[in-house]
Amino acid sequence: MILHEKLVEIRKLVKALKKDTVGKVGFKDYPYISTDNILSAIMEKMNELKVLLIPTLSECTLKEFNYTNSSGKDKTDFITQGTMGFTWINAEEPADREYVPWYFFGQQDEASKSLGSGLTYSQRYFLKMSFLIATDEDDPDLKDTSGKLGKPTQKDKPDYSECLSGKPERDDKDDSVHLCHDCGNEIKETKKKTCEQILADGIKYHKLELCQPCLNIRYKAAHPDV
């Protein structure tokens, strides 16, 4: 079999996995597929089909993020972000390979933990996307991120230019236009939410006007293991 045919066989197995872990949001339980469950299933089939997955790290930056938590205490987190990639290789025909560029983002109270959580989450999300494992528990609307309420300074604010671009020109006389605090883009409705709902979520969880992509980025940084 060629590489793509082998990946299809792996996908057939992974799609049959059950949600094996239960997490908590407030008083609510929610099930999801753990990283260990995905990896154990994949490794067995990958060994059988002789398929390798090689991660490579291209660029990495580290920044501090100062905020006030829900208890009113000043805190500092470390934000790690950068570019990386994953290469699928057919070990029987090493020239038969597929490189997938990827991006990682981590936020923790220690620099090493920030990098580790970013890479771990990136790997888990890459595998979920590669094998189309759909779980609605990834929706940030279901999570409580109200513990981090602070407004980052300009030097602390992460650079989102790699994933978001194109700041719109704003007419200061038009009060109906809202710009995202983090990326500067206009806040627009999505398929699931109106502009008003997105604005309300940003104010509720972060005390800031944020677009949906930046809400997602902040959620992933605060929940690297989910």
ABEGO torsion letter per residue (X at the ends): XBAAAAAAAAAAAAAABBBABBBBBEABBBBBBBAAAAAAAAAAAAAAAGBBBBBBBABBBBBBBBBBBAAGBBBBBBBBBEBBBBBBBBAABAABBBBBBBBBBBBBABAAAAAAAAAAAAAAAAAAAAAGBBBAAABAAABBAAABABBBBAAABBBAAAABBGBBBBBAABAABBBBAAAGBBBBBBAABBAAAAAAAAAAAAGBBBBAAAAAAAAAAABAAX
